Amino acid sequence: MTDEDTMNPADTEAPGTETPEAPSGLEIVKRERDDYYDRLLRKTAEFDNYRKRIERERRAQTEQAVTDLLRELLLIVDDFDRALHVDADESASSYKKGVELMNTKLHELLRKQGVRPIKAIGEDFDPNLHQAVTHEESPGHREGEVIEELRRGYTIGDRLLRPAMVKVAKA
């Protein structure tokens, strides 16, 4: 054997450089603890974000279901409104009162849910609230003024539930 084979590797290093000591068992455990703690914090944050996202999605689904139901209900409200505008003779007056009562209850239910009718007649046409079905020349009205409401529109809170179908004046 030569001297090189029996030399300690620490003896062959250049002067002034030190070999890093192997980490002690305590340092390894501390590193693992820090790693596990970091993982715990990340998983906790991921779970919190997941919970918040699921809650937002659940709220959005609920709002969409309510909106869909209210849109369907508005079709029935329209039918009641049309029924009240039909001229009835004396024998149908009790039926008309019943229809008026149901119509009033439906409108009250909508009001409680935050549904409000859109004011259309006499207003300037607003494509965010109105759906122009027809334009008609009308010298007695200004350009773009809504002159007739063909179907009432509604909002729920600050969102459009259904646009008003209107007739708009043109010069």
Rosetta constraint file for C-alpha pairs under 8 A:
AtomPair CA 1 CA 5 HARMONIC 6.28 0.50
AtomPair CA 1 CA 6 HARMONIC 7.39 0.50
AtomPair CA 2 CA 6 HARMONIC 6.81 0.50
AtomPair CA 3 CA 7 HARMONIC 6.06 0.50
AtomPair CA 7 CA 11 HARMONIC 6.76 0.50
AtomPair CA 7 CA 12 HARMONIC 7.55 0.50
AtomPair CA 8 CA 12 HARMONIC 7.07 0.50
AtomPair CA 9 CA 13 HARMONIC 7.01 0.50
AtomPair CA 10 CA 19 HARMONIC 7.52 0.50
AtomPair CA 13 CA 17 HARMONIC 6.95 0.50
AtomPair CA 23 CA 27 HARMONIC 5.95 0.50
AtomPair CA 23 CA 28 HARMONIC 6.54 0.50
AtomPair CA 24 CA 28 HARMONIC 6.47 0.50
AtomPair CA 25 CA 29 HARMONIC 6.25 0.50
AtomPair CA 26 CA 30 HARMONIC 6.17 0.50
AtomPair CA 27 CA 31 HARMONIC 6.16 0.50
AtomPair CA 28 CA 32 HARMONIC 6.19 0.50
AtomPair CA 29 CA 33 HARMONIC 6.03 0.50
AtomPair CA 30 CA 34 HARMONIC 6.13 0.50
AtomPair CA 31 CA 35 HARMONIC 6.10 0.50
AtomPair CA 32 CA 36 HARMONIC 6.06 0.50
AtomPair CA 33 CA 37 HARMONIC 6.02 0.50
AtomPair CA 34 CA 38 HARMONIC 6.07 0.50
AtomPair CA 35 CA 39 HARMONIC 6.19 0.50
AtomPair CA 36 CA 40 HARMONIC 6.05 0.50
AtomPair CA 37 CA 41 HARMONIC 6.22 0.50
AtomPair CA 38 CA 42 HARMONIC 6.24 0.50
AtomPair CA 39 CA 43 HARMONIC 6.06 0.50
AtomPair CA 40 CA 44 HARMONIC 5.97 0.50
AtomPair CA 41 CA 45 HARMONIC 6.16 0.50
AtomPair CA 42 CA 46 HARMONIC 6.09 0.50
AtomPair CA 43 CA 47 HARMONIC 6.00 0.50
AtomPair CA 44 CA 48 HARMONIC 6.11 0.50
AtomPair CA 45 CA 49 HARMONIC 6.14 0.50
AtomPair CA 46 CA 50 HARMONIC 6.08 0.50
AtomPair CA 47 CA 51 HARMONIC 6.06 0.50
AtomPair CA 48 CA 52 HARMONIC 6.22 0.50
AtomPair CA 49 CA 53 HARMONIC 6.10 0.50
AtomPair CA 50 CA 54 HARMONIC 6.13 0.50
AtomPair CA 51 CA 55 HARMONIC 6.17 0.50
AtomPair CA 52 CA 56 HARMONIC 6.19 0.50
AtomPair CA 53 CA 57 HARMONIC 6.16 0.50
AtomPair CA 54 CA 58 HARMONIC 6.03 0.50
AtomPair CA 55 CA 59 HARMONIC 6.17 0.50
AtomPair CA 56 CA 60 HARMONIC 6.13 0.50
AtomPair CA 57 CA 61 HARMONIC 6.11 0.50
AtomPair CA 58 CA 62 HARMONIC 6.16 0.50
AtomPair CA 59 CA 63 HARMONIC 6.11 0.50
AtomPair CA 60 CA 64 HARMONIC 6.08 0.50
AtomPair CA 61 CA 65 HARMONIC 6.10 0.50
AtomPair CA 62 CA 66 HARMONIC 6.22 0.50
AtomPair CA 63 CA 67 HARMONIC 6.05 0.50
AtomPair CA 64 CA 68 HARMONIC 6.07 0.50
AtomPair CA 65 CA 69 HARMONIC 6.18 0.50
AtomPair CA 66 CA 70 HARMONIC 6.10 0.50
AtomPair CA 67 CA 71 HARMONIC 6.16 0.50
AtomPair CA 67 CA 161 HARMONIC 7.06 0.50
AtomPair CA 68 CA 72 HARMONIC 6.41 0.50
AtomPair CA 69 CA 73 HARMONIC 6.18 0.50
AtomPair CA 70 CA 74 HARMONIC 6.09 0.50
AtomPair CA 70 CA 110 HARMONIC 7.92 0.50
AtomPair CA 71 CA 75 HARMONIC 6.87 0.50
AtomPair CA 71 CA 161 HARMONIC 7.04 0.50
AtomPair CA 71 CA 162 HARMONIC 7.30 0.50
AtomPair CA 72 CA 76 HARMONIC 7.15 0.50
AtomPair CA 73 CA 77 HARMONIC 6.39 0.50
AtomPair CA 74 CA 78 HARMONIC 6.09 0.50
AtomPair CA 75 CA 79 HARMONIC 6.45 0.50
AtomPair CA 76 CA 80 HARMONIC 6.34 0.50
AtomPair CA 77 CA 81 HARMONIC 6.16 0.50
AtomPair CA 77 CA 103 HARMONIC 6.80 0.50
AtomPair CA 77 CA 106 HARMONIC 6.85 0.50
AtomPair CA 77 CA 107 HARMONIC 7.65 0.50
AtomPair CA 78 CA 82 HARMONIC 6.21 0.50
AtomPair CA 78 CA 151 HARMONIC 7.76 0.50
AtomPair CA 79 CA 83 HARMONIC 6.12 0.50
AtomPair CA 80 CA 84 HARMONIC 6.29 0.50
AtomPair CA 80 CA 99 HARMONIC 6.86 0.50
AtomPair CA 80 CA 100 HARMONIC 7.94 0.50
AtomPair CA 80 CA 103 HARMONIC 5.94 0.50
AtomPair CA 81 CA 85 HARMONIC 6.70 0.50
AtomPair CA 81 CA 103 HARMONIC 7.20 0.50
AtomPair CA 82 CA 86 HARMONIC 6.82 0.50
AtomPair CA 83 CA 99 HARMONIC 7.65 0.50
AtomPair CA 84 CA 96 HARMONIC 6.89 0.50
AtomPair CA 84 CA 99 HARMONIC 7.15 0.50
AtomPair CA 84 CA 100 HARMONIC 6.87 0.50
AtomPair CA 88 CA 92 HARMONIC 5.80 0.50
AtomPair CA 88 CA 93 HARMONIC 6.78 0.50
AtomPair CA 88 CA 96 HARMONIC 7.67 0.50
AtomPair CA 89 CA 93 HARMONIC 6.77 0.50
AtomPair CA 92 CA 96 HARMONIC 6.21 0.50
AtomPair CA 93 CA 97 HARMONIC 6.21 0.50
AtomPair CA 94 CA 98 HARMONIC 6.33 0.50
AtomPair CA 95 CA 99 HARMONIC 6.19 0.50
AtomPair CA 96 CA 100 HARMONIC 6.08 0.50
AtomPair CA 97 CA 101 HARMONIC 6.16 0.50
AtomPair CA 98 CA 102 HARMONIC 6.30 0.50
AtomPair CA 99 CA 103 HARMONIC 5.99 0.50
AtomPair CA 100 CA 104 HARMONIC 6.06 0.50
AtomPair CA 101 CA 105 HARMONIC 6.28 0.50
AtomPair CA 102 CA 106 HARMONIC 6.16 0.50
AtomPair CA 103 CA 107 HARMONIC 6.23 0.50
AtomPair CA 104 CA 108 HARMONIC 6.13 0.50
AtomPair CA 105 CA 109 HARMONIC 6.12 0.50
AtomPair CA 106 CA 110 HARMONIC 6.27 0.50
AtomPair CA 107 CA 111 HARMONIC 6.14 0.50
AtomPair CA 108 CA 112 HARMONIC 6.23 0.50
AtomPair CA 109 CA 113 HARMONIC 6.46 0.50
AtomPair CA 110 CA 114 HARMONIC 6.50 0.50
AtomPair CA 110 CA 115 HARMONIC 5.13 0.50
AtomPair CA 110 CA 116 HARMONIC 7.50 0.50
AtomPair CA 111 CA 115 HARMONIC 5.13 0.50
AtomPair CA 111 CA 116 HARMONIC 6.33 0.50
AtomPair CA 113 CA 156 HARMONIC 7.69 0.50
AtomPair CA 114 CA 156 HARMONIC 5.32 0.50
AtomPair CA 114 CA 157 HARMONIC 5.69 0.50
AtomPair CA 115 CA 154 HARMONIC 6.37 0.50
AtomPair CA 115 CA 155 HARMONIC 5.56 0.50
AtomPair CA 115 CA 156 HARMONIC 4.38 0.50
AtomPair CA 115 CA 157 HARMONIC 6.78 0.50
AtomPair CA 116 CA 154 HARMONIC 5.42 0.50
AtomPair CA 116 CA 155 HARMONIC 5.32 0.50
AtomPair CA 116 CA 156 HARMONIC 6.31 0.50
AtomPair CA 116 CA 157 HARMONIC 7.86 0.50
AtomPair CA 117 CA 152 HARMONIC 6.80 0.50
AtomPair CA 117 CA 153 HARMONIC 5.77 0.50
AtomPair CA 117 CA 154 HARMONIC 4.34 0.50
AtomPair CA 117 CA 155 HARMONIC 6.42 0.50
AtomPair CA 118 CA 129 HARMONIC 7.41 0.50
AtomPair CA 118 CA 152 HARMONIC 6.93 0.50
AtomPair CA 118 CA 153 HARMONIC 5.23 0.50
AtomPair CA 118 CA 154 HARMONIC 5.24 0.50
AtomPair CA 118 CA 155 HARMONIC 6.75 0.50
AtomPair CA 118 CA 164 HARMONIC 6.95 0.50
AtomPair CA 119 CA 123 HARMONIC 7.30 0.50
AtomPair CA 120 CA 124 HARMONIC 7.98 0.50
AtomPair CA 120 CA 125 HARMONIC 7.97 0.50
AtomPair CA 120 CA 130 HARMONIC 7.60 0.50
AtomPair CA 120 CA 146 HARMONIC 6.26 0.50
AtomPair CA 120 CA 148 HARMONIC 7.85 0.50
AtomPair CA 120 CA 149 HARMONIC 6.57 0.50
AtomPair CA 120 CA 164 HARMONIC 7.18 0.50
AtomPair CA 120 CA 166 HARMONIC 7.56 0.50
AtomPair CA 121 CA 145 HARMONIC 7.81 0.50
AtomPair CA 121 CA 146 HARMONIC 5.13 0.50
AtomPair CA 121 CA 147 HARMONIC 5.49 0.50
AtomPair CA 121 CA 148 HARMONIC 5.81 0.50
AtomPair CA 121 CA 149 HARMONIC 6.31 0.50
AtomPair CA 122 CA 145 HARMONIC 5.98 0.50
AtomPair CA 122 CA 146 HARMONIC 5.39 0.50
AtomPair CA 122 CA 147 HARMONIC 6.11 0.50
AtomPair CA 123 CA 145 HARMONIC 5.72 0.50
AtomPair CA 123 CA 146 HARMONIC 5.62 0.50
AtomPair CA 124 CA 144 HARMONIC 5.71 0.50
AtomPair CA 124 CA 145 HARMONIC 4.51 0.50
AtomPair CA 124 CA 146 HARMONIC 6.00 0.50
AtomPair CA 125 CA 130 HARMONIC 6.50 0.50
AtomPair CA 125 CA 132 HARMONIC 7.96 0.50
AtomPair CA 125 CA 144 HARMONIC 5.49 0.50
AtomPair CA 125 CA 145 HARMONIC 5.73 0.50
AtomPair CA 125 CA 146 HARMONIC 5.80 0.50
AtomPair CA 125 CA 168 HARMONIC 7.01 0.50
AtomPair CA 126 CA 130 HARMONIC 5.55 0.50
AtomPair CA 127 CA 131 HARMONIC 6.29 0.50
AtomPair CA 127 CA 132 HARMONIC 7.84 0.50
AtomPair CA 128 CA 163 HARMONIC 7.64 0.50
AtomPair CA 129 CA 153 HARMONIC 7.48 0.50
AtomPair CA 129 CA 160 HARMONIC 7.03 0.50
AtomPair CA 129 CA 163 HARMONIC 5.10 0.50
AtomPair CA 129 CA 164 HARMONIC 6.43 0.50
AtomPair CA 130 CA 153 HARMONIC 7.47 0.50
AtomPair CA 130 CA 163 HARMONIC 5.02 0.50
AtomPair CA 130 CA 164 HARMONIC 4.68 0.50
AtomPair CA 130 CA 165 HARMONIC 5.98 0.50
AtomPair CA 130 CA 166 HARMONIC 6.53 0.50
AtomPair CA 131 CA 163 HARMONIC 5.93 0.50
AtomPair CA 131 CA 164 HARMONIC 5.78 0.50
AtomPair CA 131 CA 165 HARMONIC 4.75 0.50
AtomPair CA 131 CA 166 HARMONIC 6.04 0.50
AtomPair CA 132 CA 165 HARMONIC 5.97 0.50
AtomPair CA 132 CA 166 HARMONIC 5.09 0.50
AtomPair CA 132 CA 167 HARMONIC 5.90 0.50
AtomPair CA 132 CA 168 HARMONIC 6.48 0.50
AtomPair CA 133 CA 165 HARMONIC 6.15 0.50
AtomPair CA 133 CA 166 HARMONIC 5.80 0.50
AtomPair CA 133 CA 167 HARMONIC 5.91 0.50
AtomPair CA 133 CA 168 HARMONIC 8.00 0.50
AtomPair CA 134 CA 166 HARMONIC 7.18 0.50
AtomPair CA 134 CA 167 HARMONIC 5.01 0.50
AtomPair CA 134 CA 168 HARMONIC 6.37 0.50
AtomPair CA 135 CA 167 HARMONIC 5.71 0.50
AtomPair CA 135 CA 168 HARMONIC 4.78 0.50
AtomPair CA 135 CA 169 HARMONIC 5.69 0.50
AtomPair CA 135 CA 170 HARMONIC 6.30 0.50
AtomPair CA 136 CA 167 HARMONIC 7.04 0.50
AtomPair CA 136 CA 168 HARMONIC 6.24 0.50
AtomPair CA 136 CA 169 HARMONIC 5.07 0.50
AtomPair CA 136 CA 170 HARMONIC 5.82 0.50
AtomPair CA 137 CA 169 HARMONIC 5.62 0.50
AtomPair CA 137 CA 170 HARMONIC 4.89 0.50
AtomPair CA 137 CA 171 HARMONIC 5.86 0.50
AtomPair CA 138 CA 142 HARMONIC 7.89 0.50
AtomPair CA 138 CA 169 HARMONIC 5.60 0.50
AtomPair CA 138 CA 170 HARMONIC 6.35 0.50
AtomPair CA 138 CA 171 HARMONIC 6.58 0.50
AtomPair CA 139 CA 171 HARMONIC 6.56 0.50
AtomPair CA 141 CA 145 HARMONIC 6.59 0.50
AtomPair CA 141 CA 147 HARMONIC 7.62 0.50
AtomPair CA 141 CA 169 HARMONIC 6.43 0.50
AtomPair CA 141 CA 171 HARMONIC 7.99 0.50
AtomPair CA 142 CA 169 HARMONIC 6.76 0.50
AtomPair CA 142 CA 170 HARMONIC 7.21 0.50
AtomPair CA 142 CA 171 HARMONIC 6.85 0.50
AtomPair CA 143 CA 169 HARMONIC 5.63 0.50
AtomPair CA 143 CA 170 HARMONIC 4.76 0.50
AtomPair CA 143 CA 171 HARMONIC 5.28 0.50
AtomPair CA 144 CA 168 HARMONIC 5.80 0.50
AtomPair CA 144 CA 169 HARMONIC 5.45 0.50
AtomPair CA 144 CA 170 HARMONIC 6.06 0.50
AtomPair CA 145 CA 168 HARMONIC 5.66 0.50
AtomPair CA 145 CA 169 HARMONIC 5.43 0.50
AtomPair CA 145 CA 170 HARMONIC 7.86 0.50
AtomPair CA 146 CA 166 HARMONIC 6.43 0.50
AtomPair CA 146 CA 167 HARMONIC 5.86 0.50
AtomPair CA 146 CA 168 HARMONIC 4.52 0.50
AtomPair CA 146 CA 169 HARMONIC 6.29 0.50
AtomPair CA 147 CA 166 HARMONIC 7.50 0.50
AtomPair CA 147 CA 167 HARMONIC 5.78 0.50
AtomPair CA 147 CA 168 HARMONIC 5.67 0.50
AtomPair CA 147 CA 169 HARMONIC 6.20 0.50
AtomPair CA 148 CA 166 HARMONIC 5.68 0.50
AtomPair CA 148 CA 167 HARMONIC 5.03 0.50
AtomPair CA 148 CA 168 HARMONIC 7.21 0.50
AtomPair CA 149 CA 164 HARMONIC 7.01 0.50
AtomPair CA 149 CA 165 HARMONIC 6.14 0.50
AtomPair CA 149 CA 166 HARMONIC 4.53 0.50
AtomPair CA 149 CA 167 HARMONIC 6.39 0.50
AtomPair CA 150 CA 164 HARMONIC 7.54 0.50
AtomPair CA 150 CA 165 HARMONIC 5.31 0.50
AtomPair CA 150 CA 166 HARMONIC 5.35 0.50
AtomPair CA 150 CA 167 HARMONIC 7.18 0.50
AtomPair CA 151 CA 164 HARMONIC 5.63 0.50
AtomPair CA 151 CA 165 HARMONIC 4.94 0.50
AtomPair CA 151 CA 166 HARMONIC 7.02 0.50
AtomPair CA 152 CA 163 HARMONIC 7.53 0.50
AtomPair CA 152 CA 164 HARMONIC 4.83 0.50
AtomPair CA 152 CA 165 HARMONIC 6.64 0.50
AtomPair CA 153 CA 161 HARMONIC 7.52 0.50
AtomPair CA 153 CA 162 HARMONIC 5.11 0.50
AtomPair CA 153 CA 163 HARMONIC 4.53 0.50
AtomPair CA 153 CA 164 HARMONIC 3.63 0.50
AtomPair CA 153 CA 165 HARMONIC 7.03 0.50
AtomPair CA 154 CA 160 HARMONIC 6.48 0.50
AtomPair CA 154 CA 161 HARMONIC 5.40 0.50
AtomPair CA 154 CA 162 HARMONIC 5.22 0.50
AtomPair CA 154 CA 163 HARMONIC 6.48 0.50
AtomPair CA 154 CA 164 HARMONIC 7.19 0.50
AtomPair CA 155 CA 159 HARMONIC 5.56 0.50
AtomPair CA 155 CA 160 HARMONIC 4.39 0.50
AtomPair CA 155 CA 161 HARMONIC 4.75 0.50
AtomPair CA 155 CA 162 HARMONIC 6.72 0.50
AtomPair CA 156 CA 160 HARMONIC 6.29 0.50
AtomPair CA 156 CA 161 HARMONIC 5.88 0.50
